[in-house]
């Protein structure tokens, strides 16, 4: 994220996405849990390789706003993993 981006994105998203700066990968997983359905458009998120949960709303926001880019490894057209956009 650039200096201008810091003004445009919610603080909770900036904090979550900053975790990816160290080389972690964002993983999107399909789920029917209440959290996934209500906040994640049917998805939950975690980081790889540490396996830590990534906030659902922040994961959706990061993908929708181009803060992360798809790796293109999904089985059905969508990506399963995302890297920090440079």
LINPE-V575863 format. One record per pair of residues at least 12 apart in sequence whose C-alpha atoms are under 10 Angstrom apart, sorted by sequence separation. I is the first residue (numbers start at 1). J is the second residue. D is the distance in whole Angstrom. If there is no record, write none. Layout:
# LINPE-V575863
I/J/D
I/J/D
This chain:
# LINPE-V575863
28/40/10
30/42/6
31/43/5
32/44/9
44/56/6
45/57/9
69/81/9
70/82/4
71/83/7
1/14/8
29/42/8
30/43/4
31/44/6
43/56/8
44/57/9
45/58/9
46/59/9
68/81/9
69/82/5
70/83/7
28/42/10
29/43/5
30/44/6
31/45/10
42/56/10
43/57/10
45/59/6
68/82/6
69/83/5
70/84/9
28/43/6
29/44/5
30/45/9
40/55/9
41/56/9
44/59/8
45/60/9
67/82/9
68/83/5
69/84/6
70/85/9
1/17/9
27/43/10
28/44/6
29/45/6
39/55/9
40/56/5
41/57/9
43/59/9
44/60/9
67/83/9
68/84/4
69/85/6
1/18/9
27/44/8
28/45/5
29/46/8
39/56/6
40/57/6
43/60/8
67/84/6
68/85/5
69/86/9
27/45/6
28/46/7
38/56/9
39/57/6
40/58/9
66/84/9
67/85/5
68/86/8
26/45/7
27/46/5
28/47/9
37/56/10
38/57/9
39/58/9
40/59/8
41/60/8
63/82/8
66/85/7
67/86/8
1/21/10
26/46/6
27/47/6
35/55/10
36/56/7
39/59/10
40/60/6
62/82/10
63/83/10
25/46/8
26/47/5
27/48/7
35/56/7
36/57/9
39/60/8
40/61/9
63/84/10
24/46/10
25/47/5
26/48/6
27/49/10
35/57/9
62/84/9
63/85/10
24/47/6
25/48/5
26/49/9
59/82/10
62/85/10
23/47/10
24/48/6
25/49/7
27/51/9
23/48/9
24/49/7
25/50/9
26/51/10
23/49/9
24/50/8
25/51/10
26/52/10
27/53/10
28/54/9
20/47/8
24/51/10
26/53/10
27/54/9
19/47/9
20/48/9
26/54/8
28/56/9
28/59/8
27/59/9
28/60/9
26/59/8
48/81/9
47/81/9
19/54/9
28/63/10
45/80/10
46/81/10
47/82/10
26/62/10
45/81/10
17/54/9
26/63/10
16/54/7
17/55/10
16/55/7
17/58/8
13/55/8
16/58/7
17/59/8
26/68/8
12/55/9
15/58/9
16/59/8
25/68/9
26/69/10
27/70/10
13/57/8
14/58/8
26/70/9
12/57/9
13/58/5
17/62/7
26/71/10
12/58/7
13/59/8
16/62/9
25/71/10
28/74/10
11/58/10
13/60/10
10/58/9
13/61/7
14/62/9
20/68/9
13/62/7
17/67/8
28/78/10
29/79/10
30/80/9
10/61/9
17/68/8
28/79/8
29/80/7
9/61/9
27/79/9
28/80/5
29/81/9
9/62/9
14/67/9
27/80/6
28/81/6
13/67/10
26/80/8
27/81/4
28/82/8
26/81/6
27/82/6
9/65/9
25/81/7
26/82/5
27/83/9
25/82/6
26/83/6
9/67/10
24/82/9
25/83/5
26/84/8
24/83/8
25/84/8
23/83/8
24/84/8
23/84/8
5/67/9
20/82/10
21/83/9
22/84/10
20/83/7
21/84/7
20/84/6
21/85/10
19/84/10
20/85/10
21/86/10
1/67/7
17/83/10
18/84/9
1/68/10
17/84/8
1/84/9
1/85/8
2/86/9
1/86/7
